Amino acid sequence: MDYTNAVIFIILAFSLGFIMIMNRDRIPTQLRRGMALIAAVMVLFAFYLIVYSFLSSGSS
């Protein structure tokens, strides 16, 4: 199974989360909560993809 898209998404999700943490003072107040929520959802989904890939690679 090809996991190229999943790996790209995982890298981008963690990068977005890191950028949000490092630049939280520069983000306007109106955008901060929405962007943080989107970044958190993306990071949680990236963790899910990591766990799923480990579980599915062990079963084949």
Residue pairs with C-beta under 8 A, 6 or more apart in sequence:
1 56
1 60
3 53
6 49
6 53
9 42
9 45
9 46
9 49
10 46
10 49
10 50
12 42
13 39
13 42
13 43
13 45
13 46
14 43
14 46
16 39
16 42
16 43
17 39
17 40
17 42
17 43
20 27
20 35
20 36
20 39
24 32
27 35
